[in-house]
Amino acid sequence: MSLVIFSKVHKVKPWIEALKKEAPDIEVMAYDEVEDKSKVLFALAWNHPRGIFKDYPNLKCVSSMGAGVDHIMTDPDIPEQVKVVRIVDPLLSQDLAEFALALIMNHMRGITHYKLLQQDSKWKKSMYLRISEVNVGIMGTGMIGNHVAEFLRSCGFSVAGWGKNPGNPGNYPRYYGSDQLDDFLQKTNILICLLPLTPDTQGILNKETLKKLPYGAYVINLGRGGHMVDNDLMETLNSGHLAGASLDVFEHEPLPSDHPFWKHPQIHITPHIASLTTAASVAPQIIENYRRAVSDKPLLNVANKEKGY
Ligand code: GLV
């Protein structure tokens, strides 16, 4: 039986090395090396070729190579009996929290703004925002969102969260459901999207929701490109309602070179680097799930196919 990596975007070698180091007894390979598909029990995937998994008759599990499983769930050809699992790595949550802080501080203290002025040898002061003056609103209060919220709270930010369901009470105000969304948005100066992408959250950052944010608010999207309605963001920025946006995720990645986001002066773009999975850090949980799959034991971090995350 073997564990096979289905990704065209990751360099496969470091993953194979990390997995073999963790479990020298397990056969690990890239999908284009597979000779006998019936021997494949476990798939590790990131943006796999659509429809491919139905050709593997003994596949029991598809594991995401990251926290999100939307790239797997949106494939209509995942066989019914195949379980989908995700990576849960505290390192990824911390990476996201640190990146969110960097983007917030960049906005509040105008770091990129002054770099741009420097290019024209311009000495021009503007007032800045203080931590005590802003309310951060986090959309998505699952494990990752909660970690980011607690981290920002520990830096002194006033934080609120919004999620689809109430979830566990936290140390900060939590809003939930569509009824409480407006209230949450109206109190948010810096919005961070960390939601999973599901049919319910697709396009949730649109002109109606963005306009509910107070004048001068700032938006950070670290969820998925599908959360944002691109034209609506442009419109809300161009109307002067929003101060700016930092985007790490896009509907189509890499972001096409003719996309208007690239040239927009108030949009800060990064190439989906908020948290990058480190193979060595997650190899133990992947191997653990492989062994559980072999012996038909319950898997860890199983995604709910109904909910989509
Ligand atoms: C990154 O986007 C991930 O899902 O881990």
Residues whose N, C-alpha, C, O or C-beta is under 5 A from the ligand:
A	BS01	GLV	G66 A67 G68 S275
